[in-house]
Amino acid sequence: MRNFKTIAIALLVAFGTTVATAQTKKVDVAKTKISWVGKKVTGAHEGTVSLKEGNLVFNGKKLTGGTFTVDMNSIQVTDLKADQGKEKLEGHLKADDFFGTEKFPTAKLNFTKVAAKQNGLYTVTADLTLKGITKPITFDITVNGNKATSALKIDRTKYDIKYGSGSFFDSLGDKAINDEFELAVELAF
């Protein structure tokens, strides 16, 4: 019985030490920027979307986790003006053809694995949930001081966003839209 108590105390001390060194840092959504680019045969559109909330988890200075919620209703087109169809495209991106923001107002990203590559650079595997569909994605993230940056590509068709996809529809010609869209993320915490 005494050995059991000794082992239990040792485990509690070890677990307590591990928990004490893990630190969750809240992302400053006002200073964070998420830019997107969607390409098509005849050009591209770009814009922004806002982070609703997010956290990065560190063990000492080493990144070990993260969770994020994106406000999909905040999606904006920045390369068009009102008289060029800005509102029309924003409405279409929020419609069921694309992100279906009425039914799915948020997207979520949860880190499942973080591997250090070199000083401040990590490869992250995460679960991304768009339109209620969760799929794994992998990307690199760089942490420098109280900022983190990443560039990633997401295949929208994996989340049932098939509008204008040449992978699913024939005879689209120059109206085809690339399956992948790009995100550039600048986090401040």
N, C-alpha and C positions, 0 to 999 in steps of 0.2 A: 504494500500500500504506500509505503514511503517513497519508493521508486516512482510510482505513478504520480504522486504529488510533485516530485522533483521534475519529472518530464513535463507535466502540465505547466508548471511555473516557467520552465525553460521555453516552452512553446509560446506562452503568453508574452514573455519578454521579447522573444525573437519577432513575433507577430507585431507587437507594439512598436518595436524599433522600425520595422518595415513601414507600418502605417504612418508613423511620425515623420518619416523622410519624404513620403509622397505629398506633393503639394498641387492643389488644383488652382489654376489661374483663370479667372473669368476674362473672357475676351471683351474688349471695349467695342461694342457694336457701332458707336458713333464714329470711331476712328478706323473701322474695318472697311475694306473695299472688295467687292466681288464683281468682276467684269466678265462678260460673256461675249463670245463670237460664234455666230451660226453662219456657215458657208453654204452657198448654192452654186450651181453651174455658172450663173451670170453675175456672181458677186458675193457679198456678205452683208450681214447686219450685225450690229453690236449694241451692247447696252450694259445695264447693271441690275443687280438684285441685292436685297438687303439681308443681312444676318439678323435673325430675331434674338438669338442667344447662342453662346458657345463657351466651352471650357477646354483648356489644355491641361494635361496632367504631367507633372514632372517628378522624377525621383532625383533629388539634387538638381543638377543642371541638365539631366538627360530626359528627353521627351519620352513618355511612356503611354500616353493615351489622349483622347479627345472626343468631345461630343459637340455637335452643332445642329441648330435648327435654322432653316432659311425661310423667310417670309416670301412665298411664291407670288403673292398678290402685289409685291413691290417691284416686280419685273418692269423695267423701263427700256425703251429703245433710245439710244443716244445718237445714232447716225442719221436720223430723220427728223424733220420739223413737222409741225401740225399739218401744214399744207402739202406735205409729201407722203402722208399716210402713217405718221407716227402712232396715233391713237388706234387706227385700224389694225396695225401689226401688233401692238400691245394687247388689244382685245383678242386677237387670234391666238397669241401665245398663251393667254389665260384660258382660252376655250378648251373644250374636251379634245379637240384635234391635237393639242399640244399638252400643256401641263394641267388642265382641268382644275384650276385653282378654287373654284367654288366648292368642289367636293374634296380637293386635296390642297388646302391652303399653305401647307408647309412641306418642306423636304427635310430629311434628316440624314446626318452622316455620323457614324459611330466608329471610331478606330477599334480594330480588333487585334492588330499586330503592328508593332513599331520596331523597326530594325535600324540601328545606327550604321551609317555608311562611312562617314568621316566627320570631322569636327563640325557640328551643327547641321549636318545633312542626314536625313532619315528617309527610309522607304516605309510607307504606311500602307497597310491593307485595311480597308474599312468597308462597312456595310452602308450603302447608299440607298435610301428609300425615296422614290419618286412615284407619284400617282399610286401609292399603296403597294408598290412592288419593291422588294429589297433584293439587291444584287451586290456582290463584292466588287470593289475596284481597288486598284493599286496605283500609287503616285508617290512622288518625292516631295518632301517639305524641308525648307531650310529655316532654322531658328537662329536668330541673331539678336541678342539682348531681349527686349520686350516686343519683338516683332517676329512674325513667321510669314513666309511666302511660299506659294505653290502654284504650279501650272498643271492643269490636268485636262484630259479629254474624256468625255462621257458619250457612250453609244446610246442615244436616246431610244433606239428601237428595242433595247432590252427592257425598257420601262413602258412598253406599249405606246410609244409616240412615233407613229409610222407615217404621219402626214408627209406627202411629197418625197418619200423615200424610194430611191431607185431599186433598193433591195426588195421592195414589196410590190411596186407598181410599175408596169411597163408603159411605154409611150409617154413618159414625162418630158423627154427631151431636155430643153434648157430650163425647165421648171423644177428639175430634181434638186432636192435639198440634201446635203451631206448627212449621213447618219450620226456622225460625231459632232458635238459642239464643244467648244473650248472654254475653260474657266481660268482666270487669273485671280488669285486670292492673295490679299495683303491683310494679315491679321495683326491687331495691336492688342496687347494685354498688359 
